[in-house]
Amino acid sequence: MSLGLGRIRVTESRTQSTSQGLMPSARRMAKRAAETLLTTARIDRVGLRAHRWRTLVLGYHNVIPDGERACGDRSLHLDRAMFAAQLDALATTHDVIPLSAIDDEPRSDRPRAILTFDDAYRGAMTVGLAEIEMRGMHVTVFVAPGLFGSLAWWDRLADTGAGALSSDVRDVALRAGGRADAVAAVAGDGNAMLPEWAAIASEMEVRTAARRPGVSLGAHTWTHANLAALDPRELASECARPMAWLRSVQPDVTPWFAYPYGLTSAAVARAASEAGYSGAFRIDGGWLPLAASAASTRFNLPRLNIPAELSLAGFRLRTAGLLSRR
């Protein structure tokens, strides 16, 4: 790692971490030691000052109940204690705002943070939302109604030793369109013995969670498809169907959209816009651009993905803008 202009570059992303497995232990330990050293020296203050008035959207997936061990694609399943520690750390340095306030003027000279969950895992809808509600924070959950009550194919097909998908399996699955039935046809069913918290929540569980204080819902397509692989008719349907479902649950909420697998294109962004969403997010890229409300960027907005293996020191550095993930 090298420090320069307030940033340290690392070469990880959600797509890389899910296809290459968790970092080897020796490298991970050295990286965590460096992160701890930097936070002990309070280097994060530099980044917080440099990013005051800026906004960071955090992307999470699942939160594991106490006493459970991660399984499936382990990068997506975060310990409850670590999630709680990250929320507490964020509260000391950032103004945590709802997604609906993304275009509002900053109210202080601190950076702003927006919390999001993708997929509506059962652990996130229970353990995760409880931690957020306890702190009076807000969160937007991007849901794919066609997945409700199922086990995600990326968890079922993850290598049990590496705790991640192989790059070959991932490539085959995405070329097949990223839908569970098509993926099963080309890659098999995988492990069907995952714990309940690792499943996608049921429709009733999501509807109940949407009534909790500070919770809003957004769309993650209907079937969690790879939108970039669909024909125009399928693409339009994957964007429009969840909009109708969202309106039945939270009619007063302005819906937002998150691209499954972070994959998009000009045609995909146009379809999301035509479906009536306020904007759309990738799962990479870090801080929002200063002109986040501009039409040219509204459907190509970045987020900071938070993988389960990230240390608390690493979290502090990334949310201060000192580590960038690619």
C-alpha positions as CSV (number, residue, x, y, z in Angstrom):
1,M,0.0,0.0,0.0
2,S,1.2,3.5,-0.7
3,L,-0.3,6.7,0.7
4,G,-0.7,9.7,-1.6
5,L,-3.2,12.5,-1.9
6,G,-5.2,11.0,0.9
7,R,-5.8,7.7,-0.8
8,I,-4.5,4.1,-0.7
9,R,-5.4,1.9,-3.7
10,V,-6.3,-1.7,-3.3
11,T,-7.4,-4.1,-6.0
12,E,-10.6,-5.6,-4.7
13,S,-14.2,-5.3,-5.7
14,R,-17.4,-7.3,-5.1
15,T,-17.0,-9.1,-8.4
16,Q,-13.4,-10.0,-7.6
17,S,-14.0,-11.1,-4.0
18,T,-16.8,-13.4,-5.0
19,S,-14.9,-15.1,-7.7
20,Q,-11.4,-15.4,-6.2
21,G,-12.2,-16.3,-2.6
22,L,-11.1,-14.7,0.6
23,M,-7.7,-13.2,0.9
24,P,-4.9,-15.6,2.0
25,S,-4.5,-15.4,5.7
26,A,-0.9,-14.0,5.8
27,R,-1.7,-11.3,3.3
28,R,-4.9,-10.4,5.2
29,M,-3.1,-10.2,8.5
30,A,-0.4,-7.9,7.0
31,K,-3.1,-5.7,5.5
32,R,-5.0,-5.5,8.7
33,A,-1.8,-4.6,10.6
34,A,-1.2,-1.7,8.2
35,E,-4.8,-0.5,8.5
36,T,-4.6,-0.6,12.3
37,L,-1.3,1.4,12.2
38,L,-2.9,4.1,10.0
39,T,-6.0,4.5,12.1
40,T,-3.9,4.6,15.3
41,A,-2.0,7.5,13.8
42,R,-5.4,9.1,13.1
43,I,-4.7,9.4,9.4
44,D,-8.5,9.0,8.8
45,R,-9.0,12.5,10.0
46,V,-7.3,13.8,6.9
47,G,-9.8,12.0,4.7
48,L,-12.8,13.1,6.7
49,R,-11.7,16.7,6.4
50,A,-11.1,16.3,2.6
51,H,-14.5,14.7,2.1
52,R,-16.7,17.0,4.3
53,W,-20.0,17.8,2.6
54,R,-19.5,14.7,0.4
55,T,-21.8,11.6,0.4
56,L,-20.9,8.0,0.6
57,V,-23.5,5.2,-0.1
58,L,-22.6,2.0,1.7
59,G,-23.6,-1.4,0.2
60,Y,-24.2,-4.3,2.5
61,H,-25.8,-7.7,1.9
62,N,-26.4,-9.9,5.0
63,V,-25.8,-9.8,8.8
64,I,-25.2,-13.1,10.7
65,P,-26.8,-13.8,14.1
66,D,-24.5,-14.2,17.1
67,G,-23.0,-17.7,17.4
68,E,-23.3,-18.5,13.7
69,R,-20.5,-19.0,11.1
70,A,-20.5,-17.5,7.6
71,C,-21.3,-19.9,4.8
72,G,-22.1,-19.7,1.1
73,D,-20.4,-16.7,-0.4
74,R,-18.8,-15.6,2.8
75,S,-17.9,-12.1,1.6
76,L,-21.6,-11.2,1.8
77,H,-22.3,-12.4,5.3
78,L,-21.1,-10.0,8.0
79,D,-20.9,-10.7,11.8
80,R,-23.5,-8.9,13.8
81,A,-20.9,-7.6,16.2
82,M,-18.8,-6.2,13.4
83,F,-21.8,-4.6,11.8
84,A,-22.8,-3.0,15.1
85,A,-19.2,-1.7,15.5
86,Q,-19.2,-0.3,11.9
87,L,-22.5,1.6,12.6
88,D,-21.1,3.0,15.8
89,A,-17.9,4.1,14.1
90,L,-19.9,5.7,11.3
91,A,-22.1,7.7,13.8
92,T,-19.0,9.3,15.3
93,T,-17.7,10.6,11.9
94,H,-20.6,10.9,9.5
95,D,-24.1,12.2,9.3
96,V,-26.1,9.1,8.5
97,I,-29.0,10.2,6.3
98,P,-31.9,8.4,4.5
99,L,-31.6,7.8,0.7
100,S,-34.5,10.2,0.3
101,A,-32.3,13.0,1.5
102,I,-29.6,12.4,-1.1
103,D,-30.2,15.7,-2.9
104,D,-30.6,17.8,0.3
105,E,-27.9,20.4,1.2
106,P,-25.5,19.1,3.9
107,R,-26.4,20.2,7.4
108,S,-22.9,20.0,8.9
109,D,-19.3,19.9,7.8
110,R,-19.1,16.1,8.3
111,P,-19.3,13.6,5.4
112,R,-22.7,12.0,4.9
113,A,-23.4,8.3,4.7
114,I,-26.4,6.4,3.3
115,L,-27.0,2.7,4.3
116,T,-28.2,0.1,1.8
117,F,-28.8,-3.6,1.8
118,D,-29.0,-5.7,-1.4
119,D,-31.1,-8.9,-1.8
120,A,-33.2,-8.8,1.4
121,Y,-31.4,-11.7,3.1
122,R,-33.3,-12.9,6.2
123,G,-30.4,-12.1,8.5
124,A,-30.3,-8.5,7.2
125,M,-34.1,-8.2,7.6
126,T,-33.9,-9.3,11.2
127,V,-30.5,-8.9,12.9
128,G,-29.3,-6.1,10.6
129,L,-32.5,-3.9,10.8
130,A,-32.6,-4.4,14.6
131,E,-29.1,-2.8,14.9
132,I,-30.0,0.1,12.6
133,E,-33.3,0.7,14.4
134,M,-31.6,0.7,17.8
135,R,-29.5,3.6,16.6
136,G,-32.3,5.6,15.0
137,M,-30.7,5.3,11.6
138,H,-32.2,4.8,8.1
139,V,-31.6,2.1,5.5
140,T,-32.9,1.3,2.0
141,V,-33.2,-2.4,1.1
142,F,-33.0,-3.3,-2.6
143,V,-35.3,-6.3,-3.2
144,A,-35.8,-8.8,-6.0
145,P,-39.3,-10.2,-5.3
146,G,-38.7,-13.2,-7.5
147,L,-36.1,-14.4,-5.0
148,F,-38.3,-14.2,-1.9
149,G,-38.0,-17.3,0.3
150,S,-35.2,-18.9,-1.8
151,L,-31.5,-19.7,-1.4
152,A,-29.4,-17.4,-3.6
153,W,-27.6,-19.4,-6.3
154,W,-24.3,-17.7,-5.6
155,D,-24.4,-19.0,-2.0
156,R,-25.5,-22.5,-3.1
157,L,-22.7,-22.7,-5.7
158,A,-19.9,-21.2,-3.6
159,D,-17.0,-23.4,-3.0
160,T,-17.2,-24.5,0.7
161,G,-13.5,-24.4,1.2
162,A,-12.8,-21.0,-0.4
163,G,-16.1,-19.5,0.7
164,A,-16.6,-18.0,-2.7
165,L,-17.6,-18.7,-6.3
166,S,-15.0,-19.8,-8.7
167,S,-14.5,-17.4,-11.6
168,D,-15.5,-20.1,-14.0
169,V,-18.9,-20.7,-12.3
170,R,-19.6,-17.0,-12.0
171,D,-18.8,-16.4,-15.7
172,V,-21.1,-19.3,-16.7
173,A,-23.9,-18.1,-14.4
174,L,-23.8,-14.5,-15.7
175,R,-23.6,-15.5,-19.3
176,A,-26.8,-17.6,-18.6
177,G,-28.5,-14.3,-17.5
178,G,-27.9,-14.6,-13.7
179,R,-31.4,-16.0,-13.0
180,A,-31.7,-18.9,-10.6
181,D,-33.4,-21.3,-13.0
182,A,-31.0,-20.6,-15.9
183,V,-28.0,-20.9,-13.6
184,A,-29.2,-24.2,-12.2
185,A,-29.6,-25.5,-15.8
186,V,-25.9,-24.8,-16.6
187,A,-24.2,-25.1,-13.2
188,G,-26.4,-27.4,-11.1
189,D,-28.3,-26.8,-7.8
190,G,-25.3,-26.7,-5.4
191,N,-25.7,-26.8,-1.6
192,A,-29.3,-26.8,-0.4
193,M,-28.5,-27.1,3.3
194,L,-27.7,-23.4,4.2
195,P,-29.1,-22.0,7.4
196,E,-32.3,-19.9,7.5
197,W,-30.5,-16.6,8.1
198,A,-28.6,-17.2,4.8
199,A,-31.8,-17.4,2.8
200,I,-33.6,-14.5,1.1
201,A,-36.5,-13.4,3.3
202,S,-40.1,-14.3,2.4
203,E,-42.4,-11.7,0.9
204,M,-44.3,-11.4,4.2
205,E,-41.1,-10.9,6.1
206,V,-40.0,-8.1,3.8
207,R,-43.5,-6.4,3.9
208,T,-43.3,-6.6,7.7
209,A,-39.7,-5.2,7.8
210,A,-40.8,-2.3,5.6
211,R,-43.1,-1.1,8.4
212,R,-40.1,-0.7,10.7
213,P,-39.0,2.9,11.4
214,G,-36.4,4.2,9.0
215,V,-36.8,1.4,6.4
216,S,-37.5,2.0,2.8
217,L,-37.4,-0.4,-0.1
218,G,-35.9,-0.1,-3.6
219,A,-35.7,-2.4,-6.6
220,H,-33.1,-5.0,-7.4
221,T,-34.9,-6.3,-10.5
222,W,-37.5,-9.0,-10.3
223,T,-35.3,-12.1,-10.5
224,H,-31.8,-10.7,-9.8
225,A,-31.0,-11.0,-13.5
226,N,-27.9,-9.9,-15.3
227,L,-29.6,-7.0,-17.0
228,A,-26.8,-6.5,-19.5
229,A,-27.5,-10.0,-20.9
230,L,-31.3,-9.6,-21.5
231,D,-33.2,-8.7,-24.7
232,P,-35.2,-5.4,-24.6
233,R,-38.5,-7.0,-23.7
234,E,-37.0,-9.0,-20.7
235,L,-35.0,-5.9,-19.6
236,A,-38.2,-3.8,-19.5
237,S,-40.0,-6.4,-17.5
238,E,-37.2,-6.9,-15.0
239,C,-37.3,-3.1,-14.3
240,A,-41.1,-2.6,-14.4
241,R,-42.4,-5.5,-12.3
242,P,-40.6,-4.6,-9.1
243,M,-41.8,-1.0,-9.4
244,A,-45.4,-2.2,-9.2
245,W,-44.6,-4.4,-6.3
246,L,-42.9,-1.6,-4.4
247,R,-45.9,0.7,-4.9
248,S,-48.1,-1.9,-3.3
249,V,-45.9,-1.9,-0.2
250,Q,-44.7,1.7,0.2
251,P,-46.8,3.9,-2.1
252,D,-45.3,7.1,-0.7
253,V,-41.7,6.2,-1.2
254,T,-39.8,7.3,-4.3
255,P,-38.2,4.1,-5.6
256,W,-34.6,3.7,-6.4
257,F,-32.8,0.9,-8.3
258,A,-29.7,-1.2,-7.8
259,Y,-28.1,-3.2,-10.6
260,P,-27.6,-6.9,-9.8
261,Y,-24.0,-7.9,-9.9
262,G,-23.2,-4.2,-10.5
263,L,-23.6,-4.8,-14.2
264,T,-25.1,-2.1,-16.4
265,S,-25.0,-0.5,-19.8
266,A,-26.5,2.5,-21.5
267,A,-29.5,0.4,-22.5
268,V,-29.9,-0.9,-18.9
269,A,-29.7,2.6,-17.5
270,R,-32.3,3.9,-20.0
271,A,-34.6,1.0,-19.1
272,A,-34.4,1.8,-15.4
273,S,-35.1,5.5,-16.1
274,E,-38.1,4.7,-18.3
275,A,-39.5,2.4,-15.5
276,G,-39.8,5.5,-13.3
277,Y,-37.0,5.1,-10.8
278,S,-35.4,8.2,-9.2
279,G,-31.9,6.8,-9.9
280,A,-29.8,3.7,-9.9
281,F,-26.6,2.4,-8.1
282,R,-23.7,0.2,-9.0
283,I,-21.9,-1.8,-6.2
284,D,-18.5,-0.1,-6.7
285,G,-17.0,3.3,-7.2
286,G,-17.0,4.9,-3.7
287,W,-18.1,8.5,-3.2
288,L,-21.0,10.1,-5.0
289,P,-20.0,12.7,-7.6
290,L,-20.5,16.3,-6.7
291,A,-23.2,16.5,-9.4
292,A,-25.1,13.4,-8.3
293,S,-28.4,14.9,-9.4
294,A,-27.2,15.4,-13.0
295,A,-29.1,13.4,-15.6
296,S,-25.8,12.0,-17.0
297,T,-24.9,10.4,-13.7
298,R,-28.2,9.7,-12.0
299,F,-28.5,6.1,-13.3
300,N,-24.8,5.4,-12.8
301,L,-24.3,6.2,-9.2
302,P,-21.5,4.5,-7.1
303,R,-21.5,2.8,-3.8
304,L,-18.9,1.5,-1.4
305,N,-19.3,-2.2,-1.1
306,I,-18.6,-3.5,2.5
307,P,-17.3,-7.1,2.4
308,A,-17.5,-9.3,5.5
309,E,-13.7,-9.8,5.8
310,L,-13.1,-6.0,6.1
311,S,-11.5,-5.0,9.5
312,L,-12.9,-2.2,11.5
313,A,-9.7,-0.2,10.9
314,G,-10.1,-0.8,7.2
315,F,-13.8,0.3,7.4
316,R,-12.7,3.6,9.1
317,L,-10.1,4.2,6.4
318,R,-12.5,3.5,3.5
319,T,-15.3,5.6,4.9
320,A,-12.9,8.4,5.4
321,G,-11.9,8.2,1.7
322,L,-8.4,7.0,2.4
323,L,-8.8,3.6,0.8
324,S,-10.4,3.2,-2.5
325,R,-11.7,-0.2,-3.7
326,R,-11.5,-1.1,-7.4
